[in-house]
Amino acid sequence: MNRLSNTDDLHYRVTILRGLKEHSFNEWLVIESQRGEKDAFTTLIKNWEQRYFLYALNRLKSPEAAKDVTQESLICISRPLNKLSNQANYPK
């Protein structure tokens, strides 16, 4: 029984670390994008594009509508990127 709790604890820690790694990478991409690095901005958008698309597709059940909503959403959250003072808040 002790072994199972150690395995569960390890799984929990790995999950947390993966989340922190992804969060830190996105934060770094926002900072680089704010500095004018176009490749960082492209990577940032690509990282979020699939998530937004899958969410929209799940809700709308139409690939074309989901694509349109995804594009509009990414445009809306990217426009004020340079004004964002807390990079960890992207794309909230």
Secondary structure, 3 states (H helix, E strand, C coil): CHHHHHHHHHHHHHHHHHHHHHHHHHHHHHHHHHCCCHHHHHHHHHHHHHHHHHHHHHHHCCHHHHHHHHHHHHHHHHHHHHHCCCHHHCCC
